[in-house]
Amino acid sequence: MIVIDAGSAVPPYEQLRLQFARQIQDRTLPVGAKLPTIRGLATDLGLAANTVARAYRELEEAGLIETRGRAGSFVSATGDQARERVRRAAAEYAAVAASVGVEAGEALRIVEAALTGGRGDAG
């Protein structure tokens, strides 16, 4: 279920994108699930079709959905593949950190700094 808060400072397309992304990531929307049509969802939510189209476009660019022409938009398996790639990289990182004696707390701070572009405290 998608809910758009008209009073929110977050633009409607971003609210929509975030809610779909969350549902895809927590598998409420499984791989292969068909998303509503842009026009249909826009009508249901009281949004402009361009607003919904922008959210879908950004979800597609992130690899979370794929559009199959007139068949519609579907949850992509690419998101699962990307998540698995991150899991493997995290396991490898954890093994390297442990092998060189970096404690878990420090290893997490290093990752946090990397994820925030070095804005976090890495040491």
Salt bridges, closest charged atoms under 4 A:
GLU14 OE2 - ARG17 NH2 2.68
GLU58 OE1 - ARG17 NE 3.82
GLU58 OE2 - ARG54 NE 3.34
GLU66 OE2 - ARG68 NH2 2.87
ASP80 OD1 - ARG27 NH2 3.15
ASP80 OD1 - ARG83 NH1 2.81
GLU84 OE1 - ARG87 NH1 2.81
GLU84 OE2 - ARG88 NH1 3.98
